[in-house]
Structure formats: C-alpha cells, structure tokens
Amino acid sequence: MWNLSFTPPTVIQARVFATVPPGLRRPRRSAWADANKAGQPVDCFLEGPVFDASGTLYVTDIPHGRILRVDGPDSWHTVAQTDGWPNGLALHADGSLWVADYRHGILRCEVGSGRVETVLGHRNSESFKGVNDLVFDRAGRLYFTDQGQTGLHDPHGRVYRYDPDGGRLDLLLANAPSPNGIALDGHEKVLFLAVTRANQVWRAPLLPDGSLSKMGAFQAFFGTSGPDGLATTADGRLLVAHASLGAVFVLSPLGEVTHLIKSPIEGSTVTNVALRPDGRSVVMTESGSGAILEAVLE
C-alpha cells in the first residue's frame, strides 16, 4: 500500500545534472571494492551530497578517499583527501565540512585549505564499526550512524550523538541491522534512521533528556539493498534514497509514499539525497555511474 488513498505516487523524472569527468575517475581495484563490490574495479562511488551557505555542492568519493566540489556540470575539483573511505558530509556552523569516514571516524575538513583533522576516532578506546552518515541539530550536536558490515545476520549497528562543546558522546541505539542515513524533523523532536538491511526507515521521538523512545518502523521497502540517504523538507516530508530501486521515495508525515523521484539511468544505484538551498530542488547521487541527478519536488 502506497498511501491511505490507495493511489500510486506521483512520478517525477530526474535528470542528469553532472557526471564525474574522465580525468577524475580511477578505475582500479581497492580494499573497499573488494568488500563491497565483489572485487570489481570501481572508478568512483559518490555519496554525501551537501550544500554550503553559498549553494556550492560537495560530495564524497568513497573508494578513493576524496571530497569533491561540484561547481557545475563540467567543473569538478578535489577539495581534500582523507586517506580513508569518506561517506556522509554535514556542514558545520563555522563553514567546515564534517565527514563520516568509515576507516577513520568523524573528521573535520577545512574546504579552503583541504586540511583534514580527526574529531572522533574511537569511543572509549574502542574503534567504531565504520561510521556512515551524520547530521547536526541547531544546537550544534552531531548525530551519526556506525554501520560497519552489520545486517540481519549481525543487528548491532549503532547511532551516536556527540556534543562538541562538552565532548560528550552518547550511545543512543545499538541494535540496528545496518544503520545508514540519518535525519531530524524540522522541530528536532523526531529522529529518522535508514536501516538498509532491514529495508526500513525507523522513527523515534527524541525526549527532553536526549534519549530515544518507542522507536518503530515508519515505512518498509523491498529490493536487494535498502534505504540509504535521508533528507527532510521544510513542510515535514521525508526523502528516502533507495540504493537498489533507482529512486527517491517522498514520504508524508504519516509515512505515506506521495511521490517517487526516478533516476533516468537503468539499473540505478541512488544512494543519497539532499535539497538545494531553495528547498525545492532535489539532488541525488547515482553512485553506479558517478552521476549527480536533479529534480524539482512538487
């Protein structure tokens, strides 16, 4: 069932905005590809789209450890190298990019100089499983997922909240089978979590003391992979990038599927989603081809 009216969602066709140019592609084998792409050479794998205050777009290239700036369809630049596997990006209030790097933890990148430093490399001397995505609240606290290789066979993925001011790190959740994308609602009273291997999006109220309560399945999907990146709109909708269905699902505050933003690329791997500063233009990473897609949300 798509929604309570029993009608199919409105289909929006995305278009290709830009693709990674040949000069930036690196078609070679990597340890990341060995573990995640059956050892195939992967020349790029885009994730983590985020816009800065001026509207400039940044993405990550996981297997080659790069943070890239996209100034236009034919204008791509390497901003920084993490020497790791960077996935999610979040813009800090000071203009820096914070990075969820699978190998190194939470990093901070100065986009002007390309300088990268570690913010959180471990918890109580224990390494993370492999951090994936992150989001700031308005108070500057950071929520992030620690996915690793968890799944239904090992449902122990984690969600953390970090307060940079006090240096406090709270473990909010420790039983998710592949926690991936993470988002807050506009009032910052609800946490949404993409749980890839369960093929679900989970929803939990955030209590005044910062803890989670009554977490449940908000929407369920199907496919060989599952929900990946998340984003929320000003009017309370949730955008869900699905990594094996080639689309972004648009959910109402009730969890109904109202719109489907489809990739124009066959066999598409839509991994992540972000809104341009105008709040209506949706940008999606199509990681299989190294493309950035765009559509206008109705």
N, C-alpha and C positions, 0 to 999 in steps of 0.2 A: 504494500500500500504506500503510495507516494505521499498522500495527504488526506485530510478528512473529507475533502470534496470528491475524492476518488477520480481525480482528473490527472492526466500526465503533466509533468512540469513544463514550463515554457523553455524551449531550447534556444540558447544563444550561441551562435557560432563565433569562436575566437579566430583571430588572425595571427599570423607570424609577424612579430614586431622586429625581432633581430635574431641572428644566429651567431654562434661563436665563429670568428673568421678562421680560415685555414692556418694562418700564422700562429694562432694561439692554441691550436689543437695538438695534443701529444699522444699519438696512437701507440701506446706501449703498455706492456703488462705491468701490474702493480700489485702489492700485497692487498690493497683494498679490493681490486677487481678479482683477485684470487678467491677472496672470501665472499664477495657479494655478487659477482657476475660470472661465476664458473670459470675464472681464469682468462676470460676474453680480454684482449686489449681494449681499453676504454680511453678514447682521446679527450673526453671531458664528461663531467656529470654535474650539472648545475643544480644548486639548491639555494635556500636562504634569501630570497629577494627582499630588499628593504630600501626605503627611500629616506634620504636625509632631508633636512629642513628646506633646502632649496629645490627639492624634487629630483635630485640625482639618484640613479638606481645602482645598487650594489648587489652582487650575487657571489656565491662561493662555487668553486670547482673542487669537489671533494677529493678525488684520487690524486690530484696534482698539487694539493695544498695551497690553492690560490684564492685570494679575494680579488674580484674583478669589478671594475667600474664600467658601466654602460652609458655612454653619453649620447648614443644614437645607434641606429641600425648598423652602421659601418664604423662605429667608433668605440672600441673596447680597449681597456687599459688594465694592466696588472697593478693593483694597489699594494699588495703585500703577499708574502709567502709565510705560512705558519709552520712549515716543516711537519705538517700533520695532515689530518683529514677534516677540514672545516665544513660544518654543515649549516646550522642556523645562524642568522645575524639579527642583532637588535641594536637600535640606535639609542645611545645614552644621551642624557640631557646636555652633556658637555660637547656633543658632536662626534665623539668617538664611536666606533663600532665594537660591540661586544660579540664574541664569537663562541659558539658551541663547537669545540673541536674534539672529535672522537678520541684522538690519541692523547691530547694534552689538557683537556678540561675546558674551563671557561677562560677565554683570552680577551684582551683589550687591544684594539688596533687604532692607532692614530692615522687617519686617512691621508693627512698631508705628507707625513714623513714615511709612512709604511711601517713604523715601529710597532712591534707586537710584544706584549708582555703577558705573563700568566697572572690571572686573578685568583683562580681556584684550580689547583692541580690535583687535589685529593680531598678526602674527608676523614679526619682523624687518622691520618697516615695510610688510609686505605684508598687505593685507586678507584676512580669511577669505572663503571662498566663500559661506558662510551657515550658521552653526552651528545644530544641530538639537536634540540631546539630550545628557544628561550624567549621570554617576553618581560618587559619592565612594567610595573604599575606606576601610577602617578607619583607615589612617594619615593620612587627610585629603587624599590625592592625588585629583585630578579627571580623569576620563576623559570626553572629549566628541567628538561627531561634527561634521564640517564637510561638510555635504551639498551646499549650493548647488543648482544645477539639473543636477547630474550624473545620468548614467544609462548605459545600454548604449552610447549614442552618444558618451559622454564619461566613461569609467570612471575618474575621477581624484578621487573623493571621499576625504576624509581622516579619520583618527582620531588624536587627540592625548591626551597625558597631561600634566597640569600639576601641579607641586608648589608650593603657595602658600608654603611655608616658605622654600624656596631660590629661588623664582622661575624654576625650570627648566621649559621646555616642550619635550617630546619628540614628534616625529612618529613614530607607530607604524605607520601604514598610509596609502598614498597611491594605491591602485588600486581603490577600491570604487565600483561604479555605484550611487550614492545611499545612502550610509551614514546610517542613521536611528536607531532605538532602540539603546541600549547597556546591557549589564548584566554584572555579575560573578557567578560562582558563589559559594556560601557560604564556600568556602575561599580565595577570591580567587586562584585558580590558573588560572582559565579566563575568557576574555573572550568574550561573545556579542555579535553585531552583526546588526541587522536591515538587510538590503541590499534596499531597496524595489524598485528597478527590475530587479534580477536575480530578484526574487521568492524570496529565500532567506534563511535565517538562517545566518550563518557562526560558526564556533567556533575559537578559538585558545588554546593553552596560553600562560600567562604565565611566562616564565623568571625565574630568580632575579635576573638583572640588569635585569629590567623589560621586556625586548624580547618580541615575539611570535614564535611558532614554529609551523610546519606548520598554518597557517590553512586550514580546509576548510569545505565546505558541510555543515551539521548537519541541515538539513531544507529541502525545496523545496516551494513552493506554486504557485498559479496565480491568475489574475484580472487585472483591468485595472490594479490597483495592486499592492501587496505588503505584506509585514510592515512594521509601523510601530513602536509602542512595545513594550518588553520589561520583564519583571519576573521575579525568581527567588523561589522559595519556600524555606522552611527545610529541606524534605526533598529539595531538589535538582531540583525541576521548573522548567521554563521556561514562562512565559506569553507568548504572542505575539499582539499585536493586529494584525489584518489589515484594512487600510484599504478594501478593496473587497469582502470576503466577509462582512462584518457579524458577526464573531465573534472570540473569543479562543481560540486553539489552546493546549492544555496538552500540553507535551512531557515525556516521561520523560528521565532522564539518558542514555538511549540514542538519544534523538531521536524516539521513537515518539509518535504522537498518541493520548493516552489519553482526553482529554475535549475537548469542544467547548462553549464558553460562547456561546450565541447571543443576539444582540440581538433584542428584540421589535419593533423598528422596521424596516419594509420599506425595502429599498434602503439599508441602514445603512452608515455610514462610521465604523467603530470604529477610532479612531486610537491610543489609548493605554490603558495598564492599570497599576494599582497595587494593592497589598494594604493593607487596613486594618491597624492595629497588632495585631489579634488573629491575623493570619496566615492566616485562612480566608476572610474576606470580600473579594471581588474587585470593584474599582471600575473602570469603563471609561468613556472619553469617546466619545460618539457625536456627532461634530462636525457632521454634516449637519443635525441637528435642534437642536443645542445642548443635548443631554441628557447626564446622568450616569447610567449604568446600574450595577446592583449584582447580585451573585450570590454564593452560598456554594459554595466549592470543596470537593468531596468528597475 
